[in-house]
Amino acid sequence: MSFSTRTPMTDTQRVLGQIERGEVRAGADAARQIAARHQAAYGNDVWGPCPDTAWADAITDLTSTKGDTV
């Protein structure tokens, strides 16, 4: 009886194999098609502004000069 050792497949090899076999779509054309499907399903609001303004408000507060004392 003989035993053979197999080198485990890396994540990169696995993903590239999936792309080559057509199991996973990648690239600009795939991204455009996926975006078009989302826009058709959810309308133009899918790409609209995010209602969460906490980050922008925090940056504004940090960079604002009003009320500063020296």
JOLINDA-V365525 format. One record per residue. N is the residue number from 1. SS is DSSP state (2 for helix, 1 for strand, 0 for the rest). D_CENTER is the distance of its C-alpha to the mean C-alpha in whole Angstrom. Layout:
# JOLINDA-V365525
N_SS_D_CENTER, N_SS_D_CENTER
This chain:
# JOLINDA-V365525
1_0_48, 2_0_46, 3_0_42, 4_0_39, 5_0_37, 6_0_33, 7_0_30, 8_0_27, 9_0_24, 10_0_22, 11_2_18, 12_2_18, 13_2_21, 14_2_19, 15_2_16, 16_2_18, 17_2_21, 18_2_18, 19_2_17, 20_2_21, 21_2_22, 22_0_20, 23_0_18, 24_0_15, 25_0_14, 26_0_12, 27_0_13, 28_2_13, 29_2_16, 30_2_13, 31_2_11, 32_2_14, 33_2_15, 34_2_12, 35_2_12, 36_2_16, 37_2_16, 38_2_14, 39_2_16, 40_2_19, 41_2_19, 42_2_18, 43_0_20, 44_2_19, 45_2_18, 46_2_15, 47_2_14, 48_0_16, 49_0_17, 50_0_16, 51_0_19, 52_0_18, 53_0_20, 54_2_21, 55_2_19, 56_2_21, 57_2_24, 58_2_24, 59_2_23, 60_2_26, 61_2_28, 62_2_28, 63_2_29, 64_0_31, 65_0_35, 66_0_37, 67_0_39, 68_0_39, 69_0_42, 70_0_43
